Amino acid sequence: MWRLVRSFAAAITQMNSLLNKSTGGSFRIDGLPRYVLGEIARAVIEGRSAGQEIIDLSQINPGSGVPGAALDRLVQSALRPHSHQYSSSQGIRKLRETCAEWYERDFGVKLDPGAQIAATMGIKEGLGHLLLATARPGDTVVLPTPSYPVHSAAVSIASAGMVGVSLFDQPLDSLSPTLDENSSGFFERLEQACDRTWPRPHAVIVSFPHNPTAAVVTPGFFERLIRTAERHDIFVIHDFAYADLFLDDYRPPSILSAPGAMERAVEFRSLSKSHGLAGWRIGFCAGNARLIDALKRLKSYLDFGIFQPLQLGAVEAILDQEFVEEVRSNYASRRDVIVGGLREIGWELESPKAGVFVWARLPESLRQHGSLEASRIMLAEAGVAVCPGEGFDPSMQEFVRFSLGVPEAKLRKAVENLARLGELQ
Ligand SMILES: Cc1ncc(COP(=O)(O)O)c(C=O)c1O
């Protein structure tokens, strides 16, 4: 009996010493820089609590309302007791079938809802978990730069290494952003990165329409990307967050339409921006069955699926094309206001064909400070919060990103404030 008590006490002492040791050490997360958008959001909150009037164009939190039928379905479903049970981590069949129909209608791509689609809690969650499920510690992942910071963070969280490949031949090219099969500079850099990296890269992550630069691609770009990936035997992960947010005649292509894509590519879609459902945390991953299976297996350990009424509401949202058209038309009008306004006061920028961001080169008076300091000046002296280009890649110090997340009147006011700032400089 006493022997048992003594060994129990010894075990407790050992556990305490282990715990004490670990409380002094570093965490996995310490390897990641603070999320750049989070830092800006904090500066905005601080400014506002100090009484400053701020127009926040640093990020986007859609306030477009919600498709009515989606909300009805959510509420009706939430009234049923069984809706509050565990759901299915891969997503309910009805949602996966609707996603498959959506792909067939918009892109002519046929998907098996059983093997080639998994629901995710938005793209951030899905992409992070896909890498965690498939990249082994020490694997490498190729990322075009600049890129959405969540992509590199997901690579790092999976304990993989990142190989950056510049998307543009030179930073100024980020202002004329249509990439196609003849964008040889990018493809040569990608080939070189794949040749020189050992062990060979696990995957490349791309995202078009692009955040932050609003660059778009042609179907030929994806065809060449898949051929390159075949040659190097790597996976391709496409973050297609702005699939539905085309603002003119341009239509963003799906990578899954490219020949050979189903053998090595997946694509993430989201209802956050196009369907105004950012807070619902709902999206999905589609494509290569092996990658989808890995994602589902990991998720089966970590979550029990999205709240079922949200999944049923999402089905209605996907079917409501009129709502998405209205969202598009709002973003297009806002884009015209800010692009026109900034051009008038001497900023250099292209009108984006898709997405919810405007990428602009700082005017000379601000350029000399670099994008970080210029953003600070814009916030402090014009009350306009933007994202500095350097937050996405050090080479982007002459650029800032504006979001289209506020109504036209506020965008006009932002331009007015910046014009006044220009006069003071
Ligand atoms: C390129 C890109 N991917 C993913 C996301 C996040 O999408 P979700 O809300 O589906 O996680 C964003 C949001 O800004 C984005 O810009």
PDBQT file of the ligand as one rigid body, heavy atoms in Angstrom, charges set to zero:
ROOT
HETATM    1  C1  LIG A 501      -6.989  35.050 -49.857  1.00  0.00    +0.000 C 
HETATM    2  C2  LIG A 501      -7.866  34.797 -48.682  1.00  0.00    +0.000 A 
HETATM    3  N1  LIG A 501      -8.089  33.544 -48.270  1.00  0.00    +0.000 NA
HETATM    4  C3  LIG A 501      -8.871  33.273 -47.227  1.00  0.00    +0.000 A 
HETATM    5  C4  LIG A 501      -9.469  34.267 -46.490  1.00  0.00    +0.000 A 
HETATM    6  C5  LIG A 501     -10.299  33.902 -45.310  1.00  0.00    +0.000 C 
HETATM    7  O1  LIG A 501     -11.417  33.211 -45.736  1.00  0.00    +0.000 OA
HETATM    8  P1  LIG A 501     -12.395  32.512 -44.707  1.00  0.00    +0.000 P 
HETATM    9  O2  LIG A 501     -13.236  33.579 -44.084  1.00  0.00    +0.000 OA
HETATM   10  O3  LIG A 501     -13.184  31.568 -45.542  1.00  0.00    +0.000 OA
HETATM   11  O4  LIG A 501     -11.547  31.799 -43.702  1.00  0.00    +0.000 OA
HETATM   12  C6  LIG A 501      -9.281  35.590 -46.866  1.00  0.00    +0.000 A 
HETATM   13  C7  LIG A 501      -9.895  36.673 -46.086  1.00  0.00    +0.000 C 
HETATM   14  O5  LIG A 501      -9.570  37.815 -46.121  1.00  0.00    +0.000 OA
HETATM   15  C8  LIG A 501      -8.449  35.868 -47.989  1.00  0.00    +0.000 A 
HETATM   16  O6  LIG A 501      -8.215  37.119 -48.384  1.00  0.00    +0.000 OA
ENDROOT
TORSDOF 0
